[in-house]
C-alpha cells in the first residue's frame, strides 16, 4: 500500500503546501510515530499530480526562485476519505531488538543482562520525558479540554498513546530489574 500517498493527501487536506513544507511536517511530526522514507515525497507528488489527486500552482519567489504549491483535488479528498474510514488490521509485531536479546538472555551473565536492562531503562525514560514535554506544550496551546473538532486532536491522540506505551515499558523494566539484582 502507498502509505506516503495518504500522508501527503492528509497534509494537503489541512492546508496547501510546497514539497518543502510537506517534507518538514513529515519529519517533525509524522516521522516521530510513523517510519517511512521522506526521500520518496517528490516522486510521490509527481505521481499524485498525474493521477489528478492533487494539483499545483507555480509561485515566483524572488528573482529566479520558483516553487510549486500543491492543493488537494475533490478526487484526492475522496480517496483520502475512503482510506481514512476503512478499518485497520492489527499492525505487524514491532521490531524491538532489545526484546529479541532478552529472549536469548541465557547467552549472557546476570551482570551483562543488568547492563542492557539499565541502559534500556535510561533510554525509555528519556524518550518518555521528551514525549511528556511535547504533550505539555500541546496542552498549553489548546487550553483546558480538547474536543472532537479541535485541530490538534489527532496530534494529541497519537502523542498520548505513545506516552502510555512508553510508561508501560518503563514500568515493566522497573518491575523486572530485581531479577538481575
Ligand atoms: C510527536 C512526538 C512523538 C508526535 C508523536 C510522537 C504526533 C510519537 C512517538 C512514538 O510513537 O514513539 O510530536 O506527534
Backbone and ligand atoms as CSV (ligand in chain L), in Angstrom:
chain,resi,resn,atom,element,x,y,z
A,1,UNK,N,N,0.841,-1.202,0.000
A,1,UNK,CA,C,0.000,0.000,0.000
A,1,UNK,C,C,0.881,1.259,0.000
A,2,UNK,N,N,0.470,2.251,-0.762
A,2,UNK,CA,C,1.240,3.508,-0.807
A,2,UNK,C,C,0.843,4.402,0.360
A,3,UNK,N,N,1.433,4.190,1.523
A,3,UNK,CA,C,1.028,4.986,2.689
A,3,UNK,C,C,1.399,6.452,2.509
A,4,UNK,N,N,2.561,6.673,1.887
A,4,UNK,CA,C,3.011,8.049,1.676
A,4,UNK,C,C,1.980,8.866,0.885
A,5,UNK,N,N,1.307,8.190,-0.016
A,5,UNK,CA,C,0.230,8.826,-0.781
A,5,UNK,C,C,-0.793,9.461,0.170
A,6,UNK,N,N,-1.214,8.699,1.188
A,6,UNK,CA,C,-2.244,9.188,2.093
A,6,UNK,C,C,-1.703,10.225,3.067
A,7,UNK,N,N,-0.412,10.076,3.410
A,7,UNK,CA,C,0.208,11.090,4.269
A,7,UNK,C,C,0.152,12.445,3.547
A,8,UNK,N,N,0.541,12.434,2.282
A,8,UNK,CA,C,0.549,13.677,1.505
A,8,UNK,C,C,-0.874,14.214,1.337
A,9,UNK,N,N,-1.819,13.340,1.010
A,9,UNK,CA,C,-3.211,13.793,0.853
A,9,UNK,C,C,-3.736,14.360,2.172
A,10,UNK,N,N,-3.414,13.698,3.273
A,10,UNK,CA,C,-3.870,14.154,4.597
A,10,UNK,C,C,-3.321,15.527,4.929
A,11,UNK,N,N,-2.037,15.724,4.652
A,11,UNK,CA,C,-1.423,17.025,4.946
A,11,UNK,C,C,-1.998,18.117,4.051
A,12,UNK,N,N,-2.186,17.800,2.772
A,12,UNK,CA,C,-2.720,18.815,1.853
A,12,UNK,C,C,-4.195,19.097,2.114
A,13,UNK,N,N,-4.865,18.149,2.739
A,13,UNK,CA,C,-6.261,18.375,3.090
A,13,UNK,C,C,-6.386,19.396,4.222
A,14,UNK,N,N,-5.312,19.492,5.036
A,14,UNK,CA,C,-5.312,20.510,6.106
A,14,UNK,C,C,-5.033,21.891,5.523
A,15,UNK,N,N,-3.973,21.970,4.706
A,15,UNK,CA,C,-3.640,23.241,4.054
A,15,UNK,C,C,-2.764,23.002,2.842
A,16,UNK,N,N,-2.816,23.930,1.902
A,16,UNK,CA,C,-1.960,23.828,0.728
A,16,UNK,C,C,-0.502,23.989,1.157
A,17,UNK,N,N,0.397,23.306,0.498
A,17,UNK,CA,C,1.798,23.311,0.919
A,17,UNK,C,C,2.739,23.091,-0.246
A,18,UNK,N,N,3.986,23.522,-0.068
A,18,UNK,CA,C,5.041,23.210,-1.036
A,18,UNK,C,C,5.613,21.842,-0.672
A,19,UNK,N,N,6.394,21.269,-1.570
A,19,UNK,CA,C,7.048,19.995,-1.285
A,19,UNK,C,C,7.932,20.107,-0.050
A,20,UNK,N,N,8.565,21.270,0.082
A,20,UNK,CA,C,9.428,21.508,1.239
A,20,UNK,C,C,8.618,21.489,2.534
A,21,UNK,N,N,7.454,22.171,2.536
A,21,UNK,CA,C,6.589,22.186,3.741
A,21,UNK,C,C,6.128,20.781,4.111
A,22,UNK,N,N,5.778,20.007,3.104
A,22,UNK,CA,C,5.319,18.637,3.349
A,22,UNK,C,C,6.457,17.820,3.978
A,23,UNK,N,N,7.656,17.965,3.406
A,23,UNK,CA,C,8.808,17.243,3.943
A,23,UNK,C,C,9.070,17.630,5.398
A,24,UNK,N,N,8.999,18.933,5.717
A,24,UNK,CA,C,9.277,19.287,7.120
A,24,UNK,C,C,8.185,18.809,8.061
A,25,UNK,N,N,6.935,18.891,7.649
A,25,UNK,CA,C,5.869,18.382,8.528
A,25,UNK,C,C,6.018,16.875,8.731
A,26,UNK,N,N,6.433,16.223,7.662
A,26,UNK,CA,C,6.623,14.783,7.731
A,26,UNK,C,C,7.737,14.433,8.712
A,27,UNK,N,N,8.846,15.180,8.625
A,27,UNK,CA,C,9.981,14.901,9.511
A,27,UNK,C,C,9.673,15.227,10.957
A,28,UNK,N,N,9.028,16.391,11.180
A,28,UNK,CA,C,8.868,16.888,12.546
A,28,UNK,C,C,7.737,16.235,13.320
A,29,UNK,N,N,6.696,15.813,12.645
A,29,UNK,CA,C,5.564,15.276,13.389
A,29,UNK,C,C,5.262,13.819,13.047
A,30,UNK,N,N,4.934,13.553,11.803
A,30,UNK,CA,C,4.541,12.192,11.424
A,30,UNK,C,C,5.709,11.215,11.576
A,31,UNK,N,N,6.899,11.667,11.186
A,31,UNK,CA,C,8.094,10.818,11.296
A,31,UNK,C,C,8.389,10.364,12.711
A,32,UNK,N,N,7.804,11.041,13.705
A,32,UNK,CA,C,8.008,10.665,15.103
A,32,UNK,C,C,7.300,9.356,15.460
A,33,UNK,N,N,6.215,9.071,14.772
A,33,UNK,CA,C,5.482,7.848,15.128
A,33,UNK,C,C,5.259,6.920,13.946
A,34,UNK,N,N,5.645,7.378,12.754
A,34,UNK,CA,C,5.434,6.545,11.576
A,34,UNK,C,C,6.734,6.526,10.789
A,35,UNK,N,N,7.379,5.350,10.685
A,35,UNK,CA,C,8.669,5.353,9.999
A,35,UNK,C,C,8.470,5.102,8.508
A,36,UNK,N,N,8.970,6.023,7.726
A,36,UNK,CA,C,8.901,5.920,6.267
A,36,UNK,C,C,9.983,6.837,5.721
A,37,UNK,N,N,10.371,6.586,4.499
A,37,UNK,CA,C,11.430,7.407,3.912
A,37,UNK,C,C,10.815,8.639,3.269
A,38,UNK,N,N,11.293,9.820,3.678
A,38,UNK,CA,C,10.738,11.017,3.048
A,38,UNK,C,C,11.433,11.342,1.726
A,39,UNK,N,N,12.441,10.543,1.376
A,39,UNK,CA,C,13.102,10.761,0.076
A,39,UNK,C,C,12.136,10.466,-1.080
A,40,UNK,N,N,11.065,9.776,-0.776
A,40,UNK,CA,C,10.095,9.428,-1.817
A,40,UNK,C,C,9.003,10.477,-2.003
A,41,UNK,N,N,9.052,11.550,-1.238
A,41,UNK,CA,C,7.971,12.544,-1.294
A,41,UNK,C,C,7.844,13.197,-2.672
A,42,UNK,N,N,8.966,13.617,-3.247
A,42,UNK,CA,C,8.878,14.302,-4.545
A,42,UNK,C,C,8.354,13.392,-5.665
A,43,UNK,N,N,8.887,12.163,-5.804
A,43,UNK,CA,C,8.295,11.263,-6.808
A,43,UNK,C,C,6.805,10.991,-6.562
A,44,UNK,N,N,6.425,10.901,-5.289
A,44,UNK,CA,C,5.017,10.638,-4.959
A,44,UNK,C,C,4.137,11.838,-5.344
A,45,UNK,N,N,4.641,13.044,-5.122
A,45,UNK,CA,C,3.890,14.249,-5.508
A,45,UNK,C,C,3.633,14.245,-7.023
A,46,UNK,N,N,4.662,13.877,-7.768
A,46,UNK,CA,C,4.557,13.840,-9.226
A,46,UNK,C,C,3.469,12.841,-9.663
A,47,UNK,N,N,3.511,11.674,-9.012
A,47,UNK,CA,C,2.549,10.627,-9.322
A,47,UNK,C,C,1.115,11.076,-9.003
A,48,UNK,N,N,0.958,11.730,-7.851
A,48,UNK,CA,C,-0.373,12.190,-7.436
A,48,UNK,C,C,-0.923,13.261,-8.378
A,49,UNK,N,N,-0.028,14.087,-8.911
A,49,UNK,CA,C,-0.454,15.090,-9.895
A,49,UNK,C,C,-0.946,14.368,-11.152
A,50,UNK,N,N,-0.168,13.385,-11.604
A,50,UNK,CA,C,-0.543,12.616,-12.806
A,50,UNK,C,C,-1.884,11.901,-12.625
A,51,UNK,N,N,-2.134,11.467,-11.393
A,51,UNK,CA,C,-3.391,10.767,-11.107
A,51,UNK,C,C,-4.570,11.718,-10.877
A,52,UNK,N,N,-4.275,13.013,-10.857
A,52,UNK,CA,C,-5.330,14.006,-10.660
A,52,UNK,C,C,-5.823,14.135,-9.224
A,53,UNK,N,N,-5.042,13.616,-8.273
A,53,UNK,CA,C,-5.472,13.683,-6.876
A,53,UNK,C,C,-5.020,14.975,-6.193
A,54,UNK,N,N,-3.979,15.570,-6.748
A,54,UNK,CA,C,-3.516,16.888,-6.284
A,54,UNK,C,C,-3.196,17.730,-7.521
A,55,UNK,N,N,-3.066,19.035,-7.322
A,55,UNK,CA,C,-2.605,19.886,-8.420
A,55,UNK,C,C,-1.673,20.952,-7.865
A,56,UNK,N,N,-0.964,21.642,-8.729
A,56,UNK,CA,C,-0.073,22.677,-8.209
A,56,UNK,C,C,-0.132,23.944,-9.030
A,57,UNK,N,N,0.338,24.993,-8.347
A,57,UNK,CA,C,0.421,26.307,-8.949
A,57,UNK,C,C,1.871,26.721,-8.737
A,58,UNK,N,N,2.484,27.289,-9.760
A,58,UNK,CA,C,3.869,27.717,-9.586
A,58,UNK,C,C,3.889,29.153,-9.089
A,59,UNK,N,N,4.558,29.362,-7.962
A,59,UNK,CA,C,4.658,30.717,-7.412
A,59,UNK,C,C,6.079,31.222,-7.580
A,60,UNK,N,N,6.185,32.491,-7.908
A,60,UNK,CA,C,7.503,33.097,-8.078
A,60,UNK,C,C,7.961,33.629,-6.720
A,61,UNK,N,N,9.189,33.274,-6.370
A,61,UNK,CA,C,9.750,33.740,-5.100
A,61,UNK,C,C,11.047,34.443,-5.409
A,62,UNK,N,N,11.070,35.735,-5.319
A,62,UNK,CA,C,12.304,36.458,-5.610
A,62,UNK,C,C,12.584,36.448,-7.103
A,63,UNK,N,N,13.811,36.683,-7.500
A,63,UNK,CA,C,14.138,36.880,-8.907
A,63,UNK,C,C,14.099,35.589,-9.721
A,64,UNK,N,N,14.807,34.590,-9.233
A,64,UNK,CA,C,14.894,33.369,-10.043
A,64,UNK,C,C,14.207,32.164,-9.415
A,65,UNK,N,N,13.751,32.327,-8.154
A,65,UNK,CA,C,13.213,31.157,-7.451
A,65,UNK,C,C,11.735,30.924,-7.738
A,66,UNK,N,N,11.422,29.697,-8.041
A,66,UNK,CA,C,10.031,29.317,-8.238
A,66,UNK,C,C,9.719,28.191,-7.268
A,67,UNK,N,N,8.494,28.156,-6.788
A,67,UNK,CA,C,8.123,26.957,-6.029
A,67,UNK,C,C,6.727,26.503,-6.411
A,68,UNK,N,N,6.535,25.187,-6.287
A,68,UNK,CA,C,5.235,24.610,-6.605
A,68,UNK,C,C,4.431,24.533,-5.313
A,69,UNK,N,N,3.225,25.091,-5.339
A,69,UNK,CA,C,2.347,24.982,-4.172
A,69,UNK,C,C,1.222,24.009,-4.534
A,70,UNK,N,N,1.132,22.950,-3.756
A,70,UNK,CA,C,0.183,21.875,-4.048
A,70,UNK,C,C,-1.119,22.035,-3.281
A,71,UNK,N,N,-2.217,21.680,-3.936
A,71,UNK,CA,C,-3.527,21.605,-3.261
A,71,UNK,C,C,-4.174,20.259,-3.598
A,72,UNK,N,N,-5.068,19.812,-2.734
A,72,UNK,CA,C,-5.764,18.537,-2.955
A,72,UNK,C,C,-6.972,18.790,-3.874
A,73,UNK,N,N,-7.276,17.849,-4.755
A,73,UNK,CA,C,-8.462,17.984,-5.621
A,73,UNK,C,C,-9.656,17.268,-4.966
A,74,UNK,N,N,-10.828,17.428,-5.520
A,74,UNK,CA,C,-12.011,16.734,-4.993
A,74,UNK,C,C,-11.814,15.215,-5.050
A,75,UNK,N,N,-11.208,14.754,-6.136
A,75,UNK,CA,C,-10.930,13.326,-6.281
A,75,UNK,C,C,-9.947,12.853,-5.194
A,76,UNK,N,N,-8.961,13.694,-4.911
A,76,UNK,CA,C,-7.991,13.401,-3.856
A,76,UNK,C,C,-8.669,13.310,-2.499
A,77,UNK,N,N,-9.595,14.250,-2.238
A,77,UNK,CA,C,-10.329,14.244,-0.965
A,77,UNK,C,C,-11.128,12.965,-0.821
A,78,UNK,N,N,-11.692,12.531,-1.930
A,78,UNK,CA,C,-12.491,11.312,-1.918
A,78,UNK,C,C,-11.618,10.092,-1.587
A,79,UNK,N,N,-10.458,9.991,-2.220
A,79,UNK,CA,C,-9.558,8.851,-1.945
A,79,UNK,C,C,-9.058,8.860,-0.507
A,80,UNK,N,N,-8.761,10.052,-0.003
A,80,UNK,CA,C,-8.306,10.179,1.386
A,80,UNK,C,C,-9.400,9.689,2.330
A,81,UNK,N,N,-10.631,10.117,2.037
A,81,UNK,CA,C,-11.773,9.738,2.852
A,81,UNK,C,C,-11.995,8.222,2.838
A,82,UNK,N,N,-11.876,7.609,1.660
A,82,UNK,CA,C,-12.047,6.155,1.540
A,82,UNK,C,C,-11.022,5.416,2.406
A,83,UNK,N,N,-9.787,5.907,2.361
A,83,UNK,CA,C,-8.702,5.269,3.111
A,83,UNK,C,C,-8.861,5.481,4.627
A,84,UNK,N,N,-9.157,6.724,4.998
A,84,UNK,CA,C,-9.162,7.050,6.430
A,84,UNK,C,C,-10.316,6.361,7.167
A,85,UNK,N,N,-11.412,6.090,6.462
A,85,UNK,CA,C,-12.566,5.464,7.116
A,85,UNK,C,C,-12.555,3.927,7.018
A,86,UNK,N,N,-11.600,3.352,6.254
A,86,UNK,CA,C,-11.520,1.884,6.161
A,86,UNK,C,C,-10.925,1.321,7.457
A,87,UNK,N,N,-11.399,0.160,7.908
A,87,UNK,CA,C,-10.900,-0.432,9.153
A,87,UNK,C,C,-9.438,-0.854,8.993
A,88,UNK,N,N,-8.667,-0.764,10.100
A,88,UNK,CA,C,-7.246,-1.132,10.062
A,88,UNK,C,C,-7.011,-2.484,10.701
A,89,UNK,N,N,-6.217,-3.368,10.060
A,89,UNK,CA,C,-5.875,-4.644,10.701
A,89,UNK,C,C,-4.852,-4.401,11.809
A,90,UNK,N,N,-4.571,-5.418,12.622
A,90,UNK,CA,C,-3.510,-5.279,13.620
A,90,UNK,C,C,-2.196,-5.069,12.880
A,91,UNK,N,N,-1.319,-4.200,13.400
A,91,UNK,CA,C,-0.039,-3.990,12.713
A,91,UNK,C,C,0.881,-5.190,12.921
A,92,UNK,N,N,1.919,-5.266,12.100
A,92,UNK,CA,C,2.924,-6.314,12.289
A,92,UNK,C,C,3.564,-6.109,13.658
A,93,UNK,N,N,4.072,-7.181,14.251
A,93,UNK,CA,C,4.724,-7.065,15.551
A,93,UNK,C,C,5.932,-6.140,15.437
A,94,UNK,N,N,6.065,-5.295,16.440
A,94,UNK,CA,C,7.140,-4.309,16.470
A,94,UNK,C,C,8.520,-4.976,16.498
A,95,UNK,N,N,9.488,-4.373,15.806
A,95,UNK,CA,C,10.839,-4.929,15.798
A,95,UNK,C,C,11.668,-4.257,16.896
A,96,UNK,N,N,11.721,-4.920,18.050
A,96,UNK,CA,C,12.430,-4.386,19.198
A,96,UNK,C,C,13.618,-5.313,19.458
A,97,UNK,N,N,14.814,-4.901,19.047
A,97,UNK,CA,C,15.984,-5.803,19.176
A,97,UNK,C,C,16.322,-6.095,20.629
A,98,UNK,N,N,16.040,-5.124,21.502
A,98,UNK,CA,C,16.291,-5.365,22.919
A,98,UNK,C,C,15.475,-6.575,23.405
A,99,UNK,N,N,14.212,-6.644,23.017
A,99,UNK,CA,C,13.377,-7.767,23.442
A,99,UNK,C,C,13.862,-9.086,22.849
A,100,UNK,N,N,14.350,-9.028,21.624
A,100,UNK,CA,C,14.883,-10.234,20.998
A,100,UNK,C,C,16.101,-10.736,21.781
A,101,UNK,N,N,16.941,-9.806,22.213
A,101,UNK,CA,C,18.106,-10.173,23.027
A,101,UNK,C,C,17.680,-10.736,24.383
A,102,UNK,N,N,16.612,-10.180,24.940
A,102,UNK,CA,C,16.115,-10.684,26.219
A,102,UNK,C,C,15.602,-12.119,26.074
A,103,UNK,N,N,15.094,-12.407,24.903
A,103,UNK,CA,C,14.633,-13.773,24.653
A,103,UNK,C,C,15.796,-14.754,24.782
A,104,UNK,N,N,16.981,-14.291,24.399
A,104,UNK,CA,C,18.204,-15.109,24.493
A,104,UNK,C,C,19.043,-14.750,25.717
A,105,UNK,N,N,18.369,-14.395,26.781
A,105,UNK,CA,C,19.057,-13.860,27.962
A,105,UNK,C,C,20.103,-14.826,28.553
A,106,UNK,N,N,19.891,-16.124,28.372
A,106,UNK,CA,C,20.842,-17.077,28.962
A,106,UNK,C,C,22.184,-17.141,28.249
A,107,UNK,N,N,22.299,-16.385,27.158
A,107,UNK,CA,C,23.563,-16.296,26.432
A,107,UNK,C,C,24.545,-15.374,27.164
A,108,UNK,N,N,24.042,-14.642,28.149
A,108,UNK,CA,C,24.921,-13.695,28.870
A,108,UNK,C,C,24.826,-13.887,30.375
A,109,UNK,N,N,25.738,-13.206,31.074
A,109,UNK,CA,C,25.724,-13.287,32.535
A,109,UNK,C,C,24.641,-12.359,33.090
A,110,UNK,N,N,24.362,-12.548,34.375
A,110,UNK,CA,C,23.382,-11.714,35.061
A,110,UNK,C,C,23.824,-10.244,35.020
A,111,UNK,N,N,25.120,-10.055,35.210
A,111,UNK,CA,C,25.670,-8.698,35.222
A,111,UNK,C,C,25.525,-8.037,33.847
A,112,UNK,N,N,25.813,-8.803,32.808
A,112,UNK,CA,C,25.681,-8.264,31.441
A,112,UNK,C,C,24.220,-7.940,31.115
A,113,UNK,N,N,23.321,-8.814,31.557
A,113,UNK,CA,C,21.891,-8.580,31.328
A,113,UNK,C,C,21.455,-7.304,32.050
A,114,UNK,N,N,22.005,-7.109,33.257
A,114,UNK,CA,C,21.656,-5.909,34.036
A,114,UNK,C,C,22.093,-4.633,33.307
A,115,UNK,N,N,23.277,-4.684,32.689
A,115,UNK,CA,C,23.773,-3.529,31.935
A,115,UNK,C,C,22.788,-3.180,30.807
A,116,UNK,N,N,22.357,-4.182,30.053
A,116,UNK,CA,C,21.411,-3.942,28.948
A,116,UNK,C,C,20.075,-3.409,29.472
A,117,UNK,N,N,19.623,-4.004,30.557
A,117,UNK,CA,C,18.343,-3.615,31.143
A,117,UNK,C,C,18.369,-2.165,31.632
A,118,UNK,N,N,19.472,-1.835,32.322
A,118,UNK,CA,C,19.572,-0.471,32.859
A,118,UNK,C,C,19.719,0.553,31.747
A,119,UNK,N,N,20.459,0.165,30.706
A,119,UNK,CA,C,20.611,1.084,29.574
A,119,UNK,C,C,19.260,1.344,28.914
A,120,UNK,N,N,18.490,0.284,28.712
A,120,UNK,CA,C,17.177,0.415,28.089
A,120,UNK,C,C,16.244,1.258,28.972
A,121,UNK,N,N,16.378,1.074,30.263
A,121,UNK,CA,C,15.586,1.850,31.217
A,121,UNK,C,C,15.870,3.345,31.039
A,122,UNK,N,N,17.153,3.683,30.926
A,122,UNK,CA,C,17.556,5.080,30.737
A,122,UNK,C,C,16.995,5.637,29.423
A,123,UNK,N,N,17.164,4.867,28.342
A,123,UNK,CA,C,16.699,5.318,27.019
A,123,UNK,C,C,15.190,5.533,26.986
A,124,UNK,N,N,14.461,4.569,27.534
A,124,UNK,CA,C,13.000,4.662,27.515
A,124,UNK,C,C,12.489,5.798,28.403
A,125,UNK,N,N,13.177,6.002,29.523
A,125,UNK,CA,C,12.770,7.088,30.412
A,125,UNK,C,C,12.995,8.436,29.749
A,126,UNK,N,N,14.115,8.527,29.036
A,126,UNK,CA,C,14.438,9.761,28.319
A,126,UNK,C,C,13.386,10.034,27.244
A,127,UNK,N,N,13.023,8.978,26.536
A,127,UNK,CA,C,12.004,9.117,25.491
A,127,UNK,C,C,10.668,9.565,26.100
A,128,UNK,N,N,10.320,8.925,27.221
A,128,UNK,CA,C,9.078,9.267,27.908
A,128,UNK,C,C,9.059,10.736,28.335
A,129,UNK,N,N,10.182,11.219,28.866
A,129,UNK,CA,C,10.256,12.624,29.278
A,129,UNK,C,C,10.033,13.560,28.093
A,130,UNK,N,N,10.659,13.225,26.972
A,130,UNK,CA,C,10.518,14.032,25.757
A,130,UNK,C,C,9.069,14.087,25.291
A,131,UNK,N,N,8.409,12.939,25.306
A,131,UNK,CA,C,7.002,12.880,24.888
A,131,UNK,C,C,6.118,13.700,25.827
A,132,UNK,N,N,6.414,13.583,27.135
A,132,UNK,CA,C,5.608,14.319,28.115
A,132,UNK,C,C,5.770,15.823,27.963
A,133,UNK,N,N,6.990,16.278,27.637
A,133,UNK,CA,C,7.131,17.728,27.496
A,133,UNK,C,C,6.465,18.213,26.207
A,134,UNK,N,N,6.488,17.359,25.180
A,134,UNK,CA,C,5.765,17.710,23.954
A,134,UNK,C,C,4.257,17.817,24.237
A,135,UNK,N,N,3.772,16.883,25.043
A,135,UNK,CA,C,2.352,16.897,25.404
A,135,UNK,C,C,1.995,18.154,26.203
A,136,UNK,N,N,2.908,18.536,27.104
A,136,UNK,CA,C,2.670,19.733,27.913
A,136,UNK,C,C,2.584,20.974,27.024
A,137,UNK,N,N,3.466,21.058,26.024
A,137,UNK,CA,C,3.435,22.184,25.069
A,137,UNK,C,C,2.103,22.223,24.338
A,138,UNK,N,N,1.687,21.052,23.893
A,138,UNK,CA,C,0.450,20.955,23.131
A,138,UNK,C,C,-0.739,21.343,23.999
A,139,UNK,N,N,-0.717,20.897,25.261
A,139,UNK,CA,C,-1.814,21.207,26.178
A,139,UNK,C,C,-1.907,22.699,26.451
A,140,UNK,N,N,-0.740,23.346,26.531
A,140,UNK,CA,C,-0.725,24.800,26.729
A,140,UNK,C,C,-1.434,25.475,25.560
A,141,UNK,N,N,-1.175,24.937,24.362
A,141,UNK,CA,C,-1.771,25.529,23.160
A,141,UNK,C,C,-3.283,25.338,23.087
A,142,UNK,N,N,-3.793,24.209,23.568
A,142,UNK,CA,C,-5.240,24.025,23.431
A,142,UNK,C,C,-6.061,24.306,24.666
A,143,UNK,N,N,-5.409,24.687,25.776
A,143,UNK,CA,C,-6.155,25.079,26.969
A,143,UNK,C,C,-6.723,23.905,27.731
A,144,UNK,N,N,-7.888,24.064,28.316
A,144,UNK,CA,C,-8.421,23.097,29.274
A,144,UNK,C,C,-8.843,21.752,28.674
A,145,UNK,N,N,-9.835,21.753,27.836
A,145,UNK,CA,C,-10.327,20.473,27.323
A,145,UNK,C,C,-10.208,20.413,25.808
A,146,UNK,N,N,-9.845,19.253,25.323
A,146,UNK,CA,C,-9.724,19.082,23.879
A,146,UNK,C,C,-10.966,18.334,23.380
A,147,UNK,N,N,-11.624,18.922,22.420
A,147,UNK,CA,C,-12.855,18.323,21.904
A,147,UNK,C,C,-12.648,17.771,20.509
A,148,UNK,N,N,-13.657,17.051,20.039
A,148,UNK,CA,C,-13.525,16.356,18.755
A,148,UNK,C,C,-13.120,17.273,17.611
A,149,UNK,N,N,-13.653,18.457,17.575
A,149,UNK,CA,C,-13.357,19.324,16.419
A,149,UNK,C,C,-12.087,20.165,16.565
A,150,UNK,N,N,-11.324,19.953,17.629
A,150,UNK,CA,C,-10.085,20.709,17.795
A,150,UNK,C,C,-9.041,20.269,16.767
A,151,UNK,N,N,-8.361,21.213,16.109
A,151,UNK,CA,C,-7.381,20.822,15.074
A,151,UNK,C,C,-6.197,20.001,15.604
A,152,UNK,N,N,-5.884,20.110,16.893
A,152,UNK,CA,C,-4.768,19.342,17.469
A,152,UNK,C,C,-5.182,17.984,18.013
A,153,UNK,N,N,-6.446,17.615,17.897
A,153,UNK,CA,C,-6.899,16.353,18.488
A,153,UNK,C,C,-6.106,15.141,17.988
A,154,UNK,N,N,-5.854,15.067,16.684
A,154,UNK,CA,C,-5.119,13.931,16.117
A,154,UNK,C,C,-3.717,13.834,16.679
A,155,UNK,N,N,-3.045,14.978,16.744
A,155,UNK,CA,C,-1.687,15.021,17.300
A,155,UNK,C,C,-1.717,14.558,18.761
A,156,UNK,N,N,-2.668,15.077,19.497
A,156,UNK,CA,C,-2.806,14.728,20.913
A,156,UNK,C,C,-3.034,13.227,21.113
A,157,UNK,N,N,-3.893,12.623,20.290
A,157,UNK,CA,C,-4.191,11.194,20.437
A,157,UNK,C,C,-2.954,10.338,20.202
A,158,UNK,N,N,-2.208,10.662,19.142
A,158,UNK,CA,C,-1.014,9.890,18.820
A,158,UNK,C,C,0.026,10.023,19.944
A,159,UNK,N,N,0.152,11.244,20.425
A,159,UNK,CA,C,1.119,11.529,21.478
A,159,UNK,C,C,0.736,10.855,22.798
A,160,UNK,N,N,-0.529,10.920,23.176
A,160,UNK,CA,C,-0.915,10.338,24.468
A,160,UNK,C,C,-0.806,8.813,24.425
A,161,UNK,N,N,-1.034,8.234,23.243
A,161,UNK,CA,C,-0.859,6.787,23.096
A,161,UNK,C,C,0.624,6.424,23.255
A,162,UNK,N,N,1.510,7.217,22.663
A,162,UNK,CA,C,2.951,6.974,22.768
A,162,UNK,C,C,3.392,7.069,24.234
A,163,UNK,N,N,2.826,8.022,24.977
A,163,UNK,CA,C,3.161,8.184,26.395
A,163,UNK,C,C,2.715,6.955,27.190
A,164,UNK,N,N,1.503,6.486,26.929
A,164,UNK,CA,C,1.001,5.303,27.631
A,164,UNK,C,C,1.900,4.097,27.347
A,165,UNK,N,N,2.311,3.949,26.093
A,165,UNK,CA,C,3.154,2.817,25.711
A,165,UNK,C,C,4.519,2.891,26.389
A,166,UNK,N,N,5.141,4.067,26.368
A,166,UNK,CA,C,6.471,4.220,26.981
A,166,UNK,C,C,6.409,4.097,28.499
A,167,UNK,N,N,5.327,4.596,29.098
A,167,UNK,CA,C,5.165,4.471,30.543
A,167,UNK,C,C,5.064,2.992,30.933
A,168,UNK,N,N,4.342,2.240,30.135
A,168,UNK,CA,C,4.186,0.825,30.451
A,168,UNK,C,C,5.516,0.075,30.256
A,169,UNK,N,N,6.291,0.494,29.268
A,169,UNK,CA,C,7.611,-0.108,29.030
A,169,UNK,C,C,8.533,0.163,30.223
A,170,UNK,N,N,8.552,1.417,30.662
A,170,UNK,CA,C,9.387,1.806,31.810
A,170,UNK,C,C,8.962,1.028,33.063
A,171,UNK,N,N,7.656,0.903,33.268
A,171,UNK,CA,C,7.160,0.158,34.438
A,171,UNK,C,C,7.605,-1.300,34.387
A,172,UNK,N,N,7.503,-1.868,33.201
A,172,UNK,CA,C,7.896,-3.268,33.027
A,172,UNK,C,C,9.390,-3.456,33.323
A,173,UNK,N,N,10.211,-2.542,32.828
A,173,UNK,CA,C,11.657,-2.612,33.081
A,173,UNK,C,C,11.936,-2.500,34.586
A,174,UNK,N,N,11.261,-1.571,35.217
A,174,UNK,CA,C,11.447,-1.333,36.636
A,174,UNK,C,C,11.063,-2.568,37.463
A,175,UNK,N,N,9.907,-3.152,37.129
A,175,UNK,CA,C,9.411,-4.316,37.871
A,175,UNK,C,C,10.345,-5.518,37.757
A,176,UNK,N,N,10.980,-5.661,36.591
A,176,UNK,CA,C,11.795,-6.854,36.368
A,176,UNK,C,C,13.270,-6.673,36.668
A,177,UNK,N,N,13.643,-5.469,36.985
A,177,UNK,CA,C,15.039,-5.138,37.296
A,177,UNK,C,C,15.544,-6.012,38.452
A,178,UNK,N,N,14.652,-6.362,39.391
A,178,UNK,CA,C,15.054,-7.139,40.581
A,178,UNK,C,C,15.598,-8.523,40.224
A,179,UNK,N,N,15.267,-9.005,39.056
A,179,UNK,CA,C,15.778,-10.315,38.629
A,179,UNK,C,C,17.289,-10.308,38.433
A,180,UNK,N,N,17.852,-9.118,38.247
A,180,UNK,CA,C,19.291,-9.001,38.000
A,180,UNK,C,C,20.033,-8.407,39.184
A,181,UNK,N,N,19.353,-8.230,40.309
A,181,UNK,CA,C,19.941,-7.572,41.459
A,181,UNK,C,C,20.982,-8.406,42.197
L,1,LIG,C1,C,5.092,13.943,18.433
L,1,LIG,C2,C,6.109,13.337,19.134
L,1,LIG,C3,C,6.117,11.957,19.271
L,1,LIG,C4,C,4.117,13.160,17.858
L,1,LIG,C5,C,4.121,11.788,18.001
L,1,LIG,C6,C,5.123,11.164,18.706
L,1,LIG,C7,C,2.173,13.147,16.522
L,1,LIG,C8,C,5.074,9.719,18.851
L,1,LIG,C9,C,6.125,8.955,19.106
L,1,LIG,C10,C,6.065,7.498,19.238
L,1,LIG,O1,O,5.031,6.872,18.947
L,1,LIG,O2,O,7.070,6.949,19.679
L,1,LIG,O3,O,5.013,15.290,18.273
L,1,LIG,O4,O,3.174,13.828,17.155
